[in-house]
Amino acid sequence: MKLLRSFFGFLDWLQLDWRRVKVKPFVSNSRGMLQQQLPRIVLTDPNGSSAEVLLYGGHIVSWKNQRKEELLFMSSKAKWKQHKAIRGGISACFARFGDVGSVEQNGMTRNRMWSLDRDPSPLPPINDHSSIDLILKSTGVDLKTPRSFELRLRISLSAGNLILIPRVRNTDNKPFSFAFSLCNYLSVSDISEVRIEGLETLDYVDNLMNRSRFTEQADAITFDGETDRVYLHSPNKIAIIDHEKKRTFVLQKNALPDSVVWNPWNKKAKALPDLGDDDYKMMICVNSAAIDTPILLKPSEEWKGYQEISTVSSSYCSGQLDPNKVLHGFQ
Ligand SMILES: O=P(O)(O)OC[C@H]1O[C@H](O)[C@H](O)[C@@H](O)[C@@H]1O
């Protein structure tokens, strides 16, 4: 009884409808080694899809479709360790991205405890069961710069769609600039069978070549080795085609002009302690980001981004997918 009372008290604190949003104290055993005691929120959609969000890092650790198939990659060696980001899922990297400068690689927002945001204004308050608003305030955060900010993330689940709306507010008395990335680890059947369309002909920064700039020559991005690139001024719609699964992720974005494409391949995978040796075959990171031109915010100003991922089934058409159909035809 005492346990039940504290459970409903916790829901009350979260201001969630207990019939529709579940809060579980443990991360599911089925997600690799992520069995630590981390509060998570489970969003469900009437058609059967679901998403699991940790307050730690505001991290989305699972997104399942109506058929209960997992759409996000989670490392087989994923573990929770204080001050470390979880390898997999979707997380928001704020303030910096890449290993430039003296602050933490890919920002510190992935390894701090976020809270439920009771006042998401000026976004309208959430009145449906498949969304949640999270907030991370700079108070108490040992970040060198920016000093004072509020980082918000709205996560909304609907039939076949996962929508993220990140926002950053400058609560300092002087301007600051920042880089931002939504790091999406997508689950794929076999990286050698994956093709990304929408990034062809773009300029990119190659992180594996001392950040030199190149222009993409291929008519689609395919993978046969380590890849770590920032595609500049990428279109607002990108298709990630998994030939073997006959599934296409359609990634739409706004106010996030760059796209990071990362796969560590075998050598780097072995060097990463929280990634299984063969895990690289089942993942592709396609991040929606603002890196090349940092975002500048004056005091009290707010920046708002947008990302929507959906899946459509795709099939071969004489050995090739029609990129126009993938990018424009499946609405
Ligand atoms: O190990 P992490 O900090 O999570 O970074 C993982 C990867 O994220 C990005 O996609 C970067 O482009 C890579 O350079 C980096 O190695």
The ligand as a MOL file (V3000), in Angstrom:
LIG
                    3D

  0  0  0     0  0            999 V3000
M  V30 BEGIN CTAB
M  V30 COUNTS 16 16 0 0 0
M  V30 BEGIN ATOM
M  V30 1 O 31.5390 8.5750 -28.0390 0
M  V30 2 P 30.5880 9.7190 -28.2570 0
M  V30 3 O 30.9720 10.9630 -27.5200 0
M  V30 4 O 29.1640 9.3210 -28.0040 0
M  V30 5 O 30.6910 10.0790 -29.7800 0
M  V30 6 C 30.3860 9.1600 -30.7720 0
M  V30 7 C 30.5250 9.8170 -32.1310 0
M  V30 8 O 29.5550 10.7970 -32.2390 0
M  V30 9 C 29.5250 11.5600 -33.4220 0
M  V30 10 O 28.7270 11.0050 -34.3680 0
M  V30 11 C 30.8600 12.0800 -33.8680 0
M  V30 12 O 30.8340 12.5790 -35.1860 0
M  V30 13 C 31.9370 11.0750 -33.7140 0
M  V30 14 O 33.1940 11.7030 -33.9120 0
M  V30 15 C 31.8990 10.4300 -32.3500 0
M  V30 16 O 32.9120 9.4660 -32.2360 0
M  V30 END ATOM
M  V30 BEGIN BOND
M  V30 1 2 1 2
M  V30 2 1 2 3
M  V30 3 1 2 4
M  V30 4 1 2 5
M  V30 5 1 5 6
M  V30 6 1 6 7
M  V30 7 1 7 8
M  V30 8 1 7 15
M  V30 9 1 8 9
M  V30 10 1 9 10
M  V30 11 1 9 11
M  V30 12 1 11 12
M  V30 13 1 11 13
M  V30 14 1 13 14
M  V30 15 1 13 15
M  V30 16 1 15 16
M  V30 END BOND
M  V30 END CTAB
M  END
